[in-house]
Amino acid sequence: MKVPNSLKNVERDDAVIRTFEYDDGSVIAVDFGNAAADLEMDVLGSTAIIVADGDQFEFELPPEASDVSAKNGVLTITE
């Protein structure tokens, strides 16, 4: 699963994006940093809306995405 381009361009100095490939799928993890511990997320159709520390980000989910969750400032997209 590829990281969406609009997610790659998140303009936060403390954001870290990593992908993990497994035999049965893949995971994209986006750590928005300590300041975004109260990350809020909503999914409308195939669009994810993230609010982290007062900043809002929107991006199209990869078609392979089966689950999207947010906890402790980390957004996880699972295939």
C-alpha positions in Angstrom: 0.0 0.0 0.0 1.4 3.4 -1.0 1.3 6.5 1.2 -1.1 9.0 -0.3 0.8 12.0 -1.8 -1.2 14.5 0.2 -0.3 12.7 3.4 3.4 12.7 2.4 3.2 16.5 2.2 2.0 17.0 5.8 3.6 20.3 6.9 4.6 19.4 10.4 8.2 19.3 11.5 7.5 16.6 14.0 5.4 14.2 11.8 7.0 10.9 10.9 5.5 8.5 8.3 6.5 4.9 8.1 5.2 1.9 6.2 5.4 -1.7 7.3 5.0 -4.6 4.9 3.8 -8.0 6.2 3.0 -11.3 4.4 -0.8 -10.7 4.9 -0.9 -6.9 4.2 0.7 -3.6 5.0 0.4 -0.7 7.5 1.0 3.0 7.2 1.7 4.7 10.5 1.8 8.5 10.9 3.1 9.9 14.2 2.0 13.5 14.5 4.3 14.1 17.4 3.8 14.7 21.1 1.8 17.9 20.7 -0.9 16.0 18.8 -1.6 13.4 21.5 -5.3 14.3 21.2 -5.5 13.5 17.5 -9.1 13.5 16.1 -10.0 11.6 13.0 -13.1 11.2 10.8 -13.6 9.2 7.6 -16.2 10.4 5.1 -16.4 8.0 2.2 -12.8 7.5 1.0 -11.6 10.8 2.6 -9.9 10.9 6.0 -10.0 14.2 7.9 -7.4 14.5 10.7 -7.2 17.3 13.3 -3.8 17.4 15.1 -2.9 20.2 17.5 -5.3 22.6 15.8 -4.1 21.7 12.2 -6.5 20.0 9.8 -5.3 17.5 7.1 -7.5 15.8 4.5 -6.4 13.0 2.2 -7.8 10.2 0.1 -7.4 6.8 1.6 -5.6 4.2 -0.4 -8.2 1.8 -2.1 -6.6 -1.1 -0.2 -7.3 0.4 3.2 -9.5 -1.8 5.4 -9.1 0.0 8.7 -8.1 3.5 9.9 -7.6 4.4 13.5 -5.9 7.0 15.7 -4.5 6.7 19.2 -1.9 8.7 21.2 -1.1 11.0 18.2 -0.5 8.1 15.8 -2.7 7.5 12.7 -2.7 3.9 11.5 -4.0 2.8 8.1 -4.2 -1.0 7.7 -4.6 -3.0 4.5 
